[in-house]
Amino acid sequence: MHRFRAGNFSDVRPAAALPSLSNPNSRELGVSEYQTWKGHIVSALAFLSSGFKRLLFGKPSVHRVMSLHESFSKEASTRIPDEYHRNIKDYEIACVMQLHGIGQLQRQTIDDQRVEVLAGGTKSVKKAVMDSIKVDVELSTTELAYRFLSQDRRLPVGFLERALMPHFVDTVVRHSHDEHKNTKEIRDAAEKTVAEIAVSQGLREDRDITFERILEVKNRIRWYLGYQPDPARAHMDQCDSSANFMAFDRSNPAATPPGLERPIANRYELDSEDKKYIRTVVDNGKGIKIPRHDLLNRLKRKALRNKKEALIGTLGTLFSTFILGVGSGGIAAVLNLLYYIGYYALWSGMTHAIRMVKALKAIQKMQLSGDFRLDGSELNYISELDEKKFRMFLRSLRYVCSHETLARIYNAYAELEKDAEKRLAMAPNAYSLNDVIKLEEGKARYLHRRENVRKAFRLYDVLYTTVTADLRKMDKEWEGRGQDLWETKFATMNPARREALFNRAANDPRVTERTFHLETNKSGWLKTVFPGLAKKAGLSTVKRKKTLDEYQRILDQEMPGLARNDANREMLNRHAETAAHVAKDGVGLYMIKLIRDTVNSTLTHSLKLGWSFIQGSPRQTTMPALPKPDLVGLASFGFFFTVDFVLERINTRINENRFEAIQKGRKQTTGFGPWRRKRTGREEVNTIRRLAKDKLPDFVEKTLALHKYHKELMDELKFQKELSDENPYAKPYEYMDEYEAAIMILKRQKYEFWVREMMAGAVGALHRSIQTRTDYLDSKMSDIIAGE
C-alpha cells in the first residue's frame, strides 16, 4: 500500500512552535459542539434569570458599588504620587467596574458643571467579579479601551478626555528630553502636539474612538518622537487629511517647519497591546479588515455533505406534489409542498436535539468509564479499565465522533487551509495601516483556526490512540505466549501434518463465521500467522532472503484475496443497510401521510359532532374510515427506493476511487469544462471523512471483538500453562488440543487482520492526514508565526 502524501512536501520547513494535535498525555477531554450548545442554553437561561431578579428585586446596591470603588482607589493612591494621575486612575477604575457590569458611568450637571458620576450597574458584586476587577485595574489605558472595543461596547462617557488623551500626553512627556524647558512647558507642548494629532485623525469625541484611529495616533506620536525638529520651529498645524500631516505654506517655504514624511513601507508598527486586541477580536469570531464567512461556509459544506439526502428529499417532494396536483387540483399540490417544507424543518430540528442529548450522555459515560491519558507507552491505563468500562468508553467515543467530531474536524481544517492560503498570498510589505492590520489579522486567524483543529481533533485522537495502544498491549502479551505455544506444539511437528491441521482449522465454522475464509492452498501461508518464522536464527543469508521474498509474495497474492472476501461481505452488508434505509424513508413518508390524513379526517368528524350537538341534531355515531394505501404512497415508496439505491452506489464508488487516488499520491480533478481544476486538500479530507464515518462503527465493534477474544485466549493459555505446571513431567501446553490451539490462533489472527486493515484504510488515513496536512501548513506559516 502506498504511503499517504498531502501535496508537495519539497518546501517543508521546520514546524512552528504550536501545540501538537495528538497529545495523549493531556487531561483535557476537548469541547464538543453539543457541549457548546449546552453552554449557550445555560447562559441564556442565566441571563433570563438575572433579568427576572432585577425586575422583581431591583438593581444591585449602589452603596456597595461605591464602597468597592473607594477600596480600589485607596489601594491605587498609595502607588501614585500626584493628584492629577490619582484622579485619572479613579476614573479608569470606574471604567473597569462598568466593563464588568457592576457600575455605570453617567454624565450629570452639578453646580452648572458637567461631571461624570458612578451609578449602579446591572450585576451583583461577587467574589469572582472582584477578582477579575483586581486584575483589570492594572490594564493600561489603551488595553482598557481595547477591551470595550473587542466586545462591541460603547466606551464610558468622558473616556477620550479623561483617560485616552492624558495617556498619549504622558507618552510624549516620558520620551521628551528638552533641557531648556521645565516640566509644565513640556506638558503644555505635549498636550498641544497630541491634540493636533488626534484632531487630524478625526478623534474629537468619545464616539470617534476606534481601533484604527488609536493606531494612527500611536504611530504618529512615535514618528514625532523619532524626529523632533528645532524646538524654536517645532509646530504642528491642524490638518484634515492624514496623508498631509504637516501644513505647508507654498508662499513662504523657508518659514514652514519641516513636517513628517509620508508613511512608507514598514513604517506602521503594532505593539503587543495591538496584537492582543486583534487576536481577541478574531477569537471572538469577528474580523477587522478581513471579512469572515464562517456561517456561510459551514452551510455550504453541510449542503455538499448531505447533497444526496437533499436531492432525494427534493425529488421525492416534487414527485409527490406532482402526482397529488394531477389527481386533485393545483391548490392541494401547493398545500402539500408547504407541508413537506415544514416537515423537513421540524424533523431536522428534532434530530439535532436528540443527537445533542445522546452526545452529552455519551460524553458523561466517557468521563465515568475512562482515563483520557491513554498512551501507547503507558499500557497500564487500559489494563485498569474493566471490560464493561472499556466497551462503554469506546462506544461512547464512537457515537460522538460519528455524529459530530468528524464533521467538526472537516470544518475546522477547511477553514484553516483557506485562511493559510489567504495569509500566504498577502504581500509581506505593508504600505498602509490597513495592510499592517490585515497581515497581523491573517496570522491571528491562522492561530485561531489551528486551535480549533486541535480541539476538534481531540476526541478522534483519543479514540484512535486508544485502539492503537490496546493493539500494542495485546501484541506485547501475545508475542511471548504465541511464540511459546508455537515452539511447544507446532515447531517440531511434521510440516505436512501441520499444514493439513491448520487447513482444517481455517475452514472450521468457529474461524470462518460463515463470511471470512483464509486461503490456505498456497505454500508458506503459515508465515502470515507467525511472521517470526521467517527470521529464525541459523538460516543462511540466501535462505533468509528467499524466505522473506516468499513472505512478501504471500502478502501480495493472498492478502488481496482475503481483502476481496471481506469486501464482498461488507458490500452485502451495505446493500442491506441501503435497502433498510430506503424502506425506512419510503415507509416513513407514507406513514406520515397516513397519520396526517387520519388526523385530518378525525378532526373534521369531531367538528361535525360538536356542531350537531350545538344545533340539537341527532348524534352522529359513525366514525370515519381510516385511510387506505393509495397510489401516491406506493409510488413515493418505489421512487425513494430506486433513487436512494442508485445514488448510494454512485456516491460510494466515486469516494472509493478518490480515496484510492489519495493513497497513491495522485491529484484528481473536479468540475467540468473550463471550470475543471485540481481538488483541494480540504476536498480530499472530506472524501476521507465520508468513508471514515461509514467505517467507524464497524471499526469500534471489531476492535472490541478482538479485545474480548484476546482476553479469552490469554485466560485459556494461562489456564493450560497452569494445568501443565501441575505435572512436573509434562511439557507446557501438553493438555491443550492441537486442533483447538490452531483454531484459537487463526481466529485471533482474523480479528487482528480486520482491525489493522481498517486502520490502514479511511479510519486511520483520516487520523494521519489531518496531522500531516496541518504540520505541512505549520511549516509554510512558520516564518509568519515567529514574527517574520
C-alpha positions, 0 to 999 in steps of 0.5 A: 500500500502506498504511503499517504502524501498531502501535496508537495512536501519539497518546501517543508520547513521546520514546524512552528512552535504550536501545540501538537494535535495528538497529545495523549498525555493531556487531561483535557477531554476537548469541547464538543459542539453539543457541549457548546450548545449546552453552554449557550442554553445555560447562559441564556437561561442565566441571563433570563434569570438575572433579568427576572431578579432585577425586575422583581428585586431591583438593581444591585446596591449602589452603596456597595458599588461605591464602597468597592470603588473607594477600596480600589482607589485607596489601594491605587493612591498609595502607588501614585504620587500626584493628584492629577494621575490619582484622579485619572486612575479613579476614573479608569477604575470606574471604567473597569467596574462598568466593563464588568457590569457592576457600575455605570458611568453617567454624565450629570450637571452639578453646580452648572458643571458637567461631571461624570458620576458612578451609578449602579450597574446591572450585576451583583458584586461577587467574589469572582467579579472582584477578582477579575476587577483586581486584575483589570485595574492594572490594564493600561489605558489603551488595553482598557479601551481595547477591551470595550472595543473587542466586545462591541461596547460603547466606551464610558462617557468622558473616556477620550478626555479623561483617560485616552488623551492624558495617556498619549500626553504622558507618552510624549512627556516620558520620551521628551528630553528638552533641557531648556524647558521645565516640566509644565512647558513640556506638558503644555507642548505635549498636550498641544502636539497630541491634540493636533494629532488626534484632531487630524485623525478625526478623534474629537469625541468619545464616539470617534474612538476606534481601533484604527484611529488609536493606531494612527495616533500611536504611530504618529506620536512615535514618528514625532518622537523619532524626529523632533525638529528645532524646538524654536520651529517645532509646530504642528498645524491642524490638518484634515487629511492624514496623508498631509500631516504637516501644513505647508505654506507654498508662499513662504517655504523657508518659514514652514517647519519641516513636517513628517514624511509620508508613511512608507513601507514598514513604517506602521508598527503594532505593539503587543497591546495591538496584537492582543486586541486583534487576536481577541477580536478574531477569537471572538469570531469577528474580523477587522479588515478581513471579512469572515464567512464562517456561517456561510461556509459551514452551510455550504459544506453541510449542503455538499455533505448531505447533497444526496439526502437533499436531492432525494428529499427534493425529488421525492417532494416534487414527485409527490406534489406532482402526482397529488396536483394531477389527481386533485387540483393545483391548490392541494399540490401547493398545500402539500409542498408547504407541508413537506417544507415544514416537515423537513424543518421540524424533523431536522430540528428534532434530530439535532436535539436528540443527537445533542442529548445522546452526545452529552450522555455519551460524553458523561459515560466517557468521563465515568468509564475512562482515563483520557491519558491513554498512551501507547507507552503507558499500557497500564491505563487500559489494563485498569479499565474493566471490560464493561468500562472499556466497551462503554468508553469506546462506544461512547467515543464512537457515537460522538465522533460519528455524529459530530467530531468528524464533521467538526474536524472537516470544518475546522481544517477547511477553514484553516487551509483557506485562511493559510492560503489567504495569509500566504498570498498577502504581500509581506510589505505593508504600505498602509495601516490597513495592510499592517492590520490585515497581515497581523489579522491573517496570522491571528486567524491562522492561530485561531483556526489551528486551535480549533483543529486541535480541539476538534481533533481531540476526541478522534485522537483519543479514540484512535490512540486508544485502539492503537495502544490496546493493539500494542498491549495485546501484541506485547502479551501475545508475542511471548505466549504465541511464540511459546505455544508455537515452539511447544506444539507446532515447531517440531511437528511434521510440516505436512501434518501441520499444514493439513491441521491448520487447513482444517482449522481455517475452514472450521465454522468457529474461524470462518463465521460463515463470511471470512475464509483464509486461503490456505492452498498456497505454500508458506501461508503459515508465515502470515500467522507467525511472521517470526518464522521467517527470521529464525536464527541459523538460516543462511543469508540466501535462505533468509532472503528467499524466505522473506521474498516468499513472505512478501509474495504471500502478502501480495497474492493472498492478502488481496484475496482475503481483502476481496472476501471481506469486501464482498461481505461488507458490500452485502452488508451495505446493500442491506443497510441501503435497502433498510434505509430506503424502506425506512424513508419510503415507509416513513413518508407514507406513514406520515401521510397516513397519520396526517390524513387520519388526523385530518379526517378525525378532526373534521368528524369531531367538528361535525359532532360538536356542531350537531350537538350545538344545533340539537341534531341527532348524534352522529355515531359513525366514525370515519374510515381510516385511510387506505394505501393509495397510489401516491404512497406506493409510488413515493415508496418505489421512487425513494427506493430506486433513487436512494439505491442508485445514488448510494452506489454512485456516491460510494464508488466515486469516494472509493476511487478518490480515496484510492487516488489519495493513497497513491499520491495522485491529484484528481480533478473536479468540475467540468469544462473550463471550470475543471481544476485540481481538488483541494486538500480540504476536498480530499479530507472530506472524501476521507471523512465520508468513508471514515464515518461509514467505517467507524462503527464497524471499526469500534465493534471489531476492535472490541471483538478482538479485545474480548477474544484476546482476553479469552485466549490469554485466560485459556493459555494461562489456564493450560500453562497452569494445568501443565505446571501441575505435572512436573513431567509434562511439557507446557501446553501438553493438555491443550488440543492441537486442533483447538490451539490452531483454531484459537490462533487463526481466529485471533489472527482474523480479528487482528487482520480486520482491525489493522486493515481498517486502520490502514484504510479511511479510519486511520488515513483520516487520523494521519492526514489531518496531522500531516496536512496541518504540520505541512501548513505549520511549516509554510506559516512558520516564518509568519508565526515567529514574527517574520 
